[in-house]
Amino acid sequence: MHTVAVVEDDPSMLQGLNRLLSAHGFRVQTFASAELFIDGIANCEAECLILDVHLGGISGIDLRRQLTSSGSNLPVIFMTAVDNEITRQEALEVGCVAFLRKPFLAKLLVDAINSVV
């Protein structure tokens, strides 16, 4: 069973993603903020990170930068409700395997995860 981590500050979206991914056979570790992910990274067994771009506190883009600078090559799928060229460009520059605009089809997310695990 593949493990994915989800960092999303909207509780209902976080719960929905947990249910969706669990139903597709993934083990899911959820985090309500980038800070909680950083605090729990030692216990995180994820093979893929699903990361909201716009989080309170540390943004998804900044979290990705921190992970990269610490040597992590964990594949990242960014998701955002605010899709603009600047955000998309930043996400591509810091490295992502997919960039999804909310709301997105479940199949797009599952396919992106399956492409890297």
RATAZI-V379334 format. One record per backbone hydrogen bond with DSSP energy under -1.0 kcal/mol. CO is the residue of the C=O (numbers start at 1). NH is the residue of the N-H. If there is no record, write none. Layout:
BEGIN
co=CO nh=NH
co=CO nh=NH
END
This chain:
BEGIN
co=2 nh=27
co=3 nh=47
co=4 nh=29
co=5 nh=50
co=6 nh=31
co=7 nh=52
co=10 nh=14
co=11 nh=15
co=12 nh=16
co=13 nh=17
co=14 nh=18
co=15 nh=19
co=16 nh=20
co=17 nh=21
co=18 nh=22
co=19 nh=23
co=20 nh=24
co=21 nh=26
co=22 nh=25
co=27 nh=4
co=29 nh=6
co=31 nh=8
co=33 nh=37
co=34 nh=38
co=35 nh=39
co=36 nh=40
co=40 nh=43
co=41 nh=44
co=48 nh=5
co=49 nh=77
co=50 nh=7
co=51 nh=79
co=53 nh=60
co=59 nh=63
co=60 nh=64
co=61 nh=65
co=62 nh=66
co=63 nh=67
co=64 nh=68
co=65 nh=69
co=66 nh=70
co=67 nh=72
co=68 nh=71
co=75 nh=49
co=76 nh=97
co=77 nh=51
co=78 nh=100
co=79 nh=53
co=80 nh=102
co=84 nh=88
co=85 nh=89
co=86 nh=90
co=87 nh=91
co=88 nh=92
co=89 nh=93
co=90 nh=94
co=98 nh=78
co=100 nh=80
co=105 nh=109
co=106 nh=110
co=107 nh=111
co=108 nh=112
co=109 nh=113
co=110 nh=114
co=111 nh=115
co=113 nh=116
co=113 nh=117
END
